[in-house]
């Protein structure tokens, strides 16, 4: 049976998703605990391979299991052994050919910028504290430029495994919610560090400069890469 698991996790205590020797990762935790819940399992795949410090509200995993609890009890069984900073928020049986990564049609991310003049202990590792003045109207204009098909090579590290840099952004918008300024962005897929590089660059450059970067300029022309702790993988659409 193939399971679709929706995961929520606080990325603070993890060195990202991917399993690494002697490092605590989300995949490493999940693999060890799948062993305790299911007699046999294989073909573990994830929709978003989040980096160290990045959070998830709705990352999706697919896994082939044999034995163990039925789908309606899988979340409860896994949460009984998972650490407190990871939760399976939903579990369901998926079609035999379902693959968490390859079957995905779009992913949505949210980046949170804390805008109060003073820091908040409750926002530590939950958002990026930026107290300097920002032109929020310019940010809104810059976000509007992202929609559609563009070459995003200016927003991913120069040394990358990506060969194609064109992505299609369905939606991008800045929203002010109290002391938090949030970028919401949905695309067919994302380059490594793409959202963080977009955030850092939009906070530093004008909409005109952003428009030029979207024509396939090199990474050196872009701005700062925002820190990981403000980034959330919000949902995956299939």
C-alpha positions in Angstrom: 0.0 0.0 0.0 1.2 3.5 -0.8 0.7 6.2 1.8 0.6 9.9 1.4 1.7 11.7 4.6 1.4 15.4 5.2 4.1 16.6 7.6 4.4 19.7 9.8 7.8 20.5 11.4 9.8 23.2 13.1 13.1 23.2 11.2 15.1 24.8 14.0 16.6 21.6 15.3 17.2 19.9 12.0 20.0 20.1 9.4 17.4 20.1 6.7 15.3 17.3 5.2 17.8 15.0 3.6 19.4 12.2 5.7 23.1 12.8 6.5 25.5 10.7 8.6 25.6 11.8 12.3 23.4 14.8 11.7 19.8 15.2 12.8 17.5 15.6 9.8 13.7 15.2 9.2 14.2 12.3 6.8 16.5 10.6 9.3 14.0 10.8 12.1 11.2 9.6 9.8 13.2 6.7 8.5 14.1 5.4 11.9 10.5 5.7 13.1 8.9 4.1 10.0 11.0 1.1 11.1 9.1 1.0 14.4 5.6 1.4 12.9 5.7 -0.7 9.7 7.3 -4.2 9.4 8.4 -3.3 5.8 8.5 0.0 3.9 10.3 1.4 0.8 10.3 4.1 -1.8 10.3 7.1 0.6 10.0 10.4 -1.4 9.3 14.0 -0.4 7.8 16.9 -2.2 10.2 19.5 -0.8 13.8 18.9 0.3 13.9 21.8 2.8 17.2 23.3 3.9 18.5 23.5 7.5 16.4 25.8 9.6 13.4 25.9 7.1 10.0 25.0 8.5 7.1 23.1 6.9 3.4 23.5 7.4 2.4 21.0 4.7 5.3 19.0 3.2 4.2 15.8 1.6 5.8 12.3 1.7 5.0 9.2 -0.2 6.0 5.8 1.0 5.2 2.2 0.2 4.3 0.2 3.3 3.5 -3.5 4.1 1.7 -4.3 7.3 1.4 -2.0 10.3 -1.6 0.2 11.0 -4.3 1.0 8.4 -4.2 4.5 6.7 -6.8 6.0 9.1 -4.5 5.1 12.1 -1.1 5.8 10.5 -0.8 9.4 11.6 -1.7 8.5 15.2 0.8 5.6 15.2 3.6 7.7 13.8 3.0 10.7 16.0 3.2 8.4 19.1 6.9 7.9 18.3 7.9 11.1 16.4 9.7 13.8 18.3 7.8 16.9 19.4 9.1 19.1 16.5 7.6 16.9 13.8 4.0 15.9 13.3 2.1 13.9 10.7 -1.0 16.0 10.3 -2.7 13.7 7.7 -2.3 10.2 6.3 -4.2 8.6 3.5 -3.9 5.8 1.0 -2.6 7.1 -2.3 -2.9 5.7 -5.8 -0.2 3.1 -6.7 1.7 5.5 -9.0 1.6 8.5 -6.6 5.0 10.1 -6.0 5.3 13.0 -3.6 7.8 14.9 -5.7 7.1 13.9 -9.3 3.3 14.0 -9.0 3.3 17.6 -7.6 1.9 20.3 -9.8 2.7 23.3 -7.6 4.3 24.2 -4.3 3.5 27.2 -2.1 6.0 28.9 0.3 5.6 31.7 2.8 8.5 34.0 4.0 8.0 36.0 7.2 9.8 39.3 8.0 9.4 40.7 11.5 9.0 44.4 11.2 8.9 45.7 14.8 11.7 48.1 15.8 12.6 45.7 18.6 13.1 41.9 18.3 10.7 39.3 19.8 11.9 36.2 21.7 8.7 34.5 20.3 9.8 35.2 16.7 13.4 34.0 17.2 14.0 31.3 14.5 10.4 31.9 13.2 11.0 35.0 11.1 13.7 37.4 9.9 14.0 40.5 12.0 14.4 43.6 9.7 14.0 46.8 11.6 15.3 49.2 9.0 12.8 51.2 6.8 11.4 49.4 3.8 9.5 50.6 0.8 6.5 48.3 1.1 4.8 49.7 -2.0 8.0 48.8 -4.0 8.0 45.3 -2.6 4.4 44.8 -3.7 5.4 46.0 -7.2 8.4 43.7 -7.3 6.3 40.7 -6.3 3.9 41.4 -9.1 6.8 41.1 -11.6 7.5 37.5 -10.5 4.3 36.0 -11.9 4.6 34.2 -15.2 7.5 32.4 -16.8 11.0 33.8 -16.0 14.6 32.7 -15.9 15.5 32.7 -12.2 19.2 32.0 -12.4 19.9 35.2 -10.5 18.1 33.7 -7.5 20.0 30.4 -7.0 23.6 29.7 -6.1 26.1 29.7 -9.0 27.2 26.2 -8.1 24.1 24.3 -8.6 22.8 21.0 -10.0 20.0 22.8 -11.9 20.3 22.8 -15.7 17.1 24.6 -16.4 16.5 27.9 -14.6 13.0 28.8 -16.0 10.1 28.5 -13.6 6.5 29.5 -13.8 5.2 31.5 -10.8 1.4 31.4 -10.4 1.1 33.8 -7.6 3.4 36.2 -5.6 2.3 38.9 -3.2 3.5 40.6 0.0 1.0 40.8 2.8 1.2 42.9 6.0 -0.2 41.2 9.1 0.4 43.3 12.1 4.2 43.4 12.8 4.8 40.7 10.2 5.4 41.3 6.5 5.0 38.0 4.5 5.8 37.0 1.0 3.4 34.3 -0.4 4.6 32.6 -3.5 3.3 29.6 -5.6 5.2 28.1 -8.5 5.4 24.9 -10.5 8.7 24.2 -8.8 11.6 26.2 -7.2 15.3 26.4 -7.6 17.6 25.9 -4.6 17.4 29.0 -2.2 15.1 30.7 -4.8 12.5 32.1 -2.3 15.2 33.2 0.1 17.2 34.9 -2.6 14.1 36.6 -3.9 13.2 38.0 -0.5 16.7 39.3 0.3 17.0 40.8 -3.2 13.6 42.5 -3.1 14.4 44.1 0.2 17.6 45.6 -1.3 16.8 46.4 -5.0 14.2 48.4 -6.9 11.4 46.9 -9.0 13.3 48.0 -12.1 16.4 46.1 -11.0 14.3 43.0 -10.2 12.8 43.1 -13.7 16.3 43.1 -15.2 17.3 40.2 -13.0 14.4 38.1 -14.3 15.9 38.2 -17.7 18.5 35.6 -16.7 21.2 37.7 -15.1 23.9 35.8 -13.1 23.6 35.3 -9.3 26.3 37.9 -8.6 23.9 40.6 -9.8 21.3 39.7 -7.2 21.1 40.6 -3.6 21.3 38.9 -0.2 19.9 35.4 0.5 17.5 35.8 3.4 18.1 33.5 6.4 16.3 30.1 6.4 14.4 30.5 9.6 11.8 32.8 8.0 10.8 30.3 5.3 7.9 27.9 5.5 6.9 25.3 2.9 3.2 25.9 3.2 1.5 23.4 0.9 1.9 21.1 -2.2 -0.8 20.8 -4.9 -1.4 17.6 -6.8 
